[in-house]
Amino acid sequence: MAHRVDDSLVSAEFGRRLRASRRRRGLSQRTAAELVGLSQGFLSMVENGKRRLNRHRDIIALAELLDVDPRSFSEE
């Protein structure tokens, strides 16, 4: 599945929406992080707004894992 991802996906709201999507799927941070090749600590920082997820391939991988459109992390 090919998606175009723009820089608006790394907004302040990104982490909150990512966390909500992950929880809806019933995945722990550790499991989600491992499945997309990130550390649990890094994913935690992203979800808490302390780090930005800038690599588009990571955004796409998380969106596919969570079965959401990557734009849903930033849409109003």
C-alpha positions as CSV (number, residue, x, y, z in Angstrom):
1,M,0.0,0.0,0.0
2,A,1.6,3.3,-1.1
3,H,0.9,6.5,0.7
4,R,2.2,10.0,0.3
5,V,3.2,11.4,3.7
6,D,3.8,15.1,4.2
7,D,5.5,17.0,6.9
8,S,2.2,17.9,8.6
9,L,2.2,14.4,10.0
10,V,4.9,15.3,12.5
11,S,2.7,17.8,14.3
12,A,2.3,18.2,18.1
13,E,-0.9,16.2,17.9
14,F,0.8,13.2,16.2
15,G,1.8,11.4,19.4
16,R,-1.6,11.6,21.0
17,R,-3.3,10.2,17.9
18,L,-0.7,7.5,17.5
19,R,-1.2,6.4,21.1
20,A,-5.0,6.4,20.6
21,S,-4.7,4.3,17.5
22,R,-2.3,1.8,19.1
23,R,-4.6,1.4,22.2
24,R,-7.6,0.9,20.0
25,R,-5.8,-2.0,18.4
26,G,-4.9,-3.4,21.8
27,L,-1.2,-3.2,21.3
28,S,1.4,-2.4,23.9
29,Q,4.1,0.2,23.1
30,R,6.7,-2.6,23.3
31,T,4.8,-4.8,20.8
32,A,4.1,-2.0,18.4
33,A,7.6,-0.7,18.5
34,E,9.1,-4.2,18.0
35,L,6.8,-4.9,15.0
36,V,8.0,-1.8,13.2
37,G,11.6,-1.8,14.2
38,L,11.7,0.9,16.8
39,S,12.6,0.8,20.5
40,Q,9.8,1.0,23.1
41,G,11.5,4.0,24.7
42,F,11.6,5.9,21.4
43,L,7.9,5.2,20.7
44,S,7.1,6.3,24.2
45,M,8.9,9.6,23.6
46,V,7.1,10.1,20.3
47,E,3.7,9.4,21.9
48,N,4.5,11.9,24.7
49,G,5.6,14.6,22.3
50,K,9.3,14.5,23.4
51,R,10.6,13.2,20.1
52,R,9.4,13.6,16.5
53,L,8.9,10.7,14.1
54,N,10.4,12.1,11.0
55,R,11.2,9.0,8.9
56,H,8.3,8.5,6.5
57,R,8.9,4.7,6.4
58,D,8.3,4.5,10.2
59,I,5.1,6.5,9.9
60,I,3.9,4.3,7.1
61,A,4.9,1.1,9.0
62,L,3.0,2.3,12.1
63,A,-0.1,3.2,10.1
64,E,-0.1,-0.2,8.4
65,L,0.3,-2.0,11.7
66,L,-2.5,0.0,13.2
67,D,-4.6,-0.3,10.0
68,V,-5.1,3.4,9.7
69,D,-4.4,6.0,7.0
70,P,-1.2,7.7,7.9
71,R,-2.9,11.1,7.5
72,S,-5.3,10.2,10.4
73,F,-2.4,11.0,12.8
74,S,-2.7,14.7,11.9
75,E,-6.1,15.3,10.5
76,E,-8.5,17.6,12.4
